[in-house]
């Protein structure tokens, strides 16, 4: 009987201890939300990315990098989905990013630190628009900063981004083939096409001209553009056809948008010496 009373007393003591450990004024530990949840999940991230893409498209410091994607709805949608999935996955969501790694995706683009900083500023502005908390914004931008080494290549010449002499030669060969098949302008090149030596000279002149104009060591030794086109009576439509053929060759060899725009802009600067002579 004495032993039973002792056992009962022990049980009561343990019960008292258990009850006292669950007093209402004890702090309740709340699980920490992931950055994904704090941002608002997929819907909120999607809204931020949509605004970010709009910011980039309007940003003249960097929008040339995205010109091809902006002009192609399917490609733009793919870029949007990749960004949403990348941010979602990086912040603790269920999304899966299946695109290229950052180094591969940005190889040869010649992105400089100023370009990267402009991109970060555009994302920061998008986060601000949707009133993302300062701590959450800092955490996300810090994660993006960690990718900087795989995105920024540093200053590169247009020549390097075109692939040097080999890349330029490949584009010019394709360009000449397109011009020869283009009945809007191929009559201007008929004599050269019919004479292998003259065609080779034209090819080499074009390669050297592009190489020299884009920062390579090539030396163009042909006639200046005004003299070379004097008496040909090339009109604006024919000049535009020439530009279109070159653009198609650049697209064929996946020349990224900013490089393509810079090269075509340089060609556009020669228009006054070619048209109407």
C-alpha positions in Angstrom: 0.0 0.0 0.0 2.9 2.3 0.8 4.5 1.5 -2.5 1.2 2.2 -4.3 0.9 5.6 -2.7 4.5 6.4 -3.7 3.8 5.5 -7.3 0.6 7.7 -7.3 2.6 10.6 -5.9 5.3 10.2 -8.6 2.6 10.1 -11.3 1.0 13.3 -10.0 4.4 15.0 -9.8 5.2 14.1 -13.4 1.8 15.4 -14.5 2.3 18.7 -12.7 5.7 19.1 -14.4 4.1 18.3 -17.8 1.3 20.8 -17.3 3.6 23.5 -16.0 5.8 23.1 -19.1 2.9 24.1 -21.3 1.8 27.3 -19.7 0.1 29.8 -22.1 2.7 32.5 -21.6 5.5 30.3 -23.0 6.8 31.5 -26.4 5.5 29.6 -29.4 8.1 28.7 -32.0 6.8 29.6 -35.5 8.5 27.9 -38.5 10.5 30.4 -40.6 8.9 31.1 -44.0 11.1 30.5 -47.1 12.0 33.5 -49.2 9.7 32.0 -51.9 6.7 32.2 -49.5 7.7 35.7 -48.3 7.8 36.9 -51.9 4.3 35.6 -52.4 4.9 32.4 -54.3 4.7 31.8 -58.1 2.0 34.4 -58.7 4.0 37.2 -57.1 7.3 36.2 -58.7 5.6 36.1 -62.1 4.3 39.6 -61.6 7.8 40.8 -60.6 9.4 39.1 -63.6 6.8 40.6 -66.0 7.6 44.0 -64.8 11.4 43.3 -64.8 11.2 42.3 -68.5 9.3 45.5 -69.3 11.9 47.5 -67.4 14.7 45.8 -69.4 12.9 46.4 -72.7 12.8 50.1 -72.0 16.4 50.3 -70.7 18.6 51.6 -73.5 21.7 50.6 -71.6 21.0 46.9 -72.0 17.9 46.3 -74.1 20.0 45.4 -77.2 21.0 42.2 -75.5 17.3 41.1 -75.5 16.2 42.5 -78.9 15.9 39.1 -80.6 13.9 37.7 -77.7 11.6 40.7 -77.7 11.0 40.3 -81.4 10.0 36.6 -81.1 7.0 35.9 -78.9 7.8 32.2 -78.5 11.4 33.0 -77.4 10.2 35.8 -75.1 7.8 33.4 -73.4 10.6 30.9 -72.9 12.8 33.6 -71.4 10.0 34.6 -69.1 9.3 31.1 -67.9 13.0 30.4 -67.4 13.3 33.5 -65.2 10.2 32.6 -63.1 11.4 29.0 -62.7 15.0 30.1 -61.8 13.8 32.6 -59.2 11.3 30.1 -57.8 13.8 27.3 -57.5 16.5 29.6 -56.0 14.1 30.9 -53.3 12.7 27.6 -52.1 9.7 26.9 -54.4 8.8 23.8 -56.3 9.7 25.3 -59.7 12.5 23.6 -61.7 14.8 25.6 -63.9 15.9 23.6 -66.9 17.7 26.2 -69.0 21.4 26.6 -69.6 23.8 27.3 -66.8 24.7 31.0 -66.5 28.2 30.8 -67.9 27.1 28.9 -71.0 24.0 31.1 -71.5 26.0 34.3 -71.4 29.2 33.2 -73.2 30.4 35.5 -75.9 27.9 38.2 -75.1 30.5 40.6 -73.8 28.5 41.6 -70.8 30.4 44.2 -68.7 29.9 45.1 -65.0 27.9 48.2 -65.9 25.5 46.1 -68.0 25.1 43.7 -65.0 24.5 46.6 -62.7 21.8 48.0 -65.0 20.1 44.6 -65.0 20.1 44.5 -61.2 18.7 48.0 -61.0 15.9 47.0 -63.3 15.0 44.1 -61.1 15.3 46.2 -58.0 12.8 48.7 -59.5 10.4 45.9 -60.2 10.7 44.6 -56.6 10.1 48.1 -55.3 7.0 48.5 -57.5 5.4 45.5 -55.7 6.5 46.7 -52.3 8.8 43.7 -51.5 10.1 44.0 -48.0 13.7 45.4 -47.8 15.1 42.3 -46.2 13.5 40.0 -48.8 14.7 42.3 -51.6 18.3 42.2 -50.3 18.2 38.5 -50.0 17.1 38.0 -53.6 19.5 40.6 -55.0 22.4 39.0 -53.0 21.6 35.7 -54.6 21.7 37.3 -58.1 25.0 39.0 -57.2 26.4 35.5 -56.6 25.9 34.8 -60.3 27.9 37.8 -61.4 31.1 35.9 -62.1 29.3 33.6 -64.5 27.6 36.4 -66.4 30.1 39.2 -66.6 32.9 38.6 -69.1 34.4 42.1 -69.2 35.1 44.4 -72.1 35.2 42.6 -75.5 35.5 43.9 -79.0 32.8 43.5 -81.6 35.4 41.5 -83.5 35.8 39.0 -80.7 32.1 38.6 -80.2 31.7 37.9 -83.9 34.2 35.0 -83.5 37.2 36.7 -85.0 38.4 36.1 -88.6 36.9 32.5 -88.7 33.5 33.7 -87.6 33.4 36.7 -89.9 34.6 34.5 -92.8 31.7 32.1 -92.2 29.1 34.8 -92.2 30.5 36.5 -95.3 30.5 33.2 -97.2 26.9 32.7 -96.3 26.1 36.3 -97.1 27.6 36.0 -100.6 25.5 33.0 -101.2 22.3 34.8 -100.2 23.1 37.8 -102.3 23.8 35.6 -105.4 20.3 34.1 -104.9 18.5 37.4 -104.2 17.0 38.6 -107.5 16.5 42.1 -106.0 20.2 42.8 -106.1 22.1 39.8 -107.6 22.6 41.7 -110.9 25.0 44.0 -109.2 27.2 41.0 -108.4 26.8 39.0 -111.6 30.2 39.8 -113.0 32.0 38.9 -109.8 30.1 35.6 -109.5 31.1 34.7 -113.1 34.8 35.4 -112.4 36.3 33.2 -109.6 39.3 35.5 -109.1 37.1 38.5 -108.8 34.7 36.7 -106.5 37.6 35.7 -104.2 38.9 39.3 -104.2 35.4 40.5 -103.3 35.1 37.9 -100.5 38.5 38.9 -99.0 37.7 42.6 -99.2 34.5 42.1 -97.3 36.2 39.9 -94.6 39.0 42.5 -94.2 36.5 45.4 -94.2 34.4 43.9 -91.5 37.4 42.7 -89.5 39.0 46.1 -89.6 35.8 47.9 -88.7 35.1 45.7 -85.7 38.5 45.8 -84.1 40.4 43.0 -85.8 43.9 43.2 -87.2 42.7 42.8 -90.8 43.5 45.6 -93.2 41.0 46.7 -95.9 42.9 47.9 -99.0 40.0 48.2 -101.4 38.4 51.3 -102.8 36.5 53.7 -100.5 32.7 53.1 -100.5 31.8 56.1 -102.6 34.3 55.3 -105.3 33.5 51.6 -105.3 29.8 52.2 -105.8 30.0 55.3 -108.2 27.7 54.9 -111.2 25.9 51.8 -109.8 22.8 53.8 -109.0 21.9 51.7 -106.0 18.6 52.8 -104.4 17.5 52.6 -100.8 15.4 49.4 -101.4 18.4 47.6 -102.9 20.6 48.8 -100.0 18.0 47.5 -97.5 17.9 44.1 -99.4 21.7 43.9 -98.9 21.3 44.6 -95.2 18.5 42.0 -95.0 20.7 39.3 -96.5 23.5 40.1 -94.1 21.1 40.0 -91.2 19.8 36.6 -92.3 23.4 35.3 -92.3 24.0 36.7 -88.8 20.8 35.0 -87.5 21.8 31.7 -89.1 25.0 31.6 -87.1 23.3 32.7 -83.9 25.1 36.0 -83.5 23.6 37.5 -80.4 21.3 40.5 -80.7 23.6 43.3 -79.4 26.5 42.3 -81.6 24.2 42.0 -84.6 22.7 45.5 -84.0 26.2 47.0 -83.7 27.4 45.5 -86.9 24.3 46.5 -88.9 24.4 50.0 -87.4 28.0 50.3 -88.7 26.9 49.2 -92.1 24.0 51.7 -91.9 26.6 54.4 -91.5 27.9 53.6 -95.0 24.5 54.1 -96.6 25.3 57.7 -97.8 28.4 56.5 -99.7 26.5 53.6 -101.3 23.0 54.8 -102.2 22.4 57.2 -105.1 26.0 57.2 -106.4 
